[in-house]
């Protein structure tokens, strides 16, 4: 893994990310604003649930799909 390899956003995790969790906090962000967390396979569900119960999760896509949108 190089220094440029995206890593999982879960606390203490250093595994390469394969998922992008797009979210926003409706209390402080405009509806179109998207912040992102990255997730490995192991932490995808946990991070998704954390955002979902707070009403902030908007979308979960593969990192490859997300990067192709940004290009």
C-alpha positions in Angstrom: 0.0 0.0 0.0 1.5 3.4 -1.0 1.1 6.6 0.9 -1.5 7.6 -1.7 -3.7 4.6 -1.2 -7.0 5.7 0.4 -7.5 4.1 3.8 -10.6 3.3 5.8 -12.0 6.1 8.0 -12.8 3.8 10.9 -10.9 4.7 14.0 -7.6 2.8 14.1 -8.1 1.0 10.8 -5.3 1.2 8.3 -6.8 -1.1 5.7 -7.3 0.1 2.1 -10.7 1.6 1.4 -13.0 0.1 -1.2 -16.2 2.0 -0.4 -17.2 5.6 -0.2 -20.0 6.7 2.2 -21.4 10.0 1.0 -23.2 11.9 3.7 -24.2 15.3 4.9 -25.5 16.8 8.2 -28.8 18.5 7.4 -28.4 20.7 10.4 -25.3 22.4 9.0 -25.0 21.5 5.3 -27.0 22.4 2.3 -28.9 19.4 0.8 -26.5 19.1 -2.2 -23.4 19.1 -0.1 -21.6 15.7 0.2 -18.9 14.8 2.7 -17.3 11.4 2.5 -16.0 8.7 4.7 -14.0 5.8 3.2 -14.6 2.2 4.4 -12.9 -1.2 4.0 -15.1 -4.3 3.7 -15.0 -4.9 7.4 -16.2 -1.4 8.5 -18.6 -0.6 5.7 -21.7 -1.7 7.6 -20.7 -0.2 10.9 -19.9 3.2 9.4 -23.1 3.1 7.3 -25.2 2.3 10.4 -23.6 5.1 12.3 -24.5 7.7 9.7 -28.0 6.1 8.9 -29.3 6.3 12.5 -28.4 10.0 12.5 -30.2 10.6 9.1 -27.0 11.6 7.4 -26.1 8.8 5.0 -27.0 9.7 1.4 -25.2 7.0 -0.7 -22.7 4.1 -0.6 -20.7 3.4 -3.7 -17.5 1.6 -4.5 -14.4 3.8 -4.5 -13.8 3.0 -8.2 -17.3 4.3 -9.1 -16.8 7.4 -7.0 -13.4 8.2 -8.6 -14.9 7.7 -12.1 -17.5 10.4 -11.2 -14.9 12.8 -10.1 -12.8 12.4 -13.3 
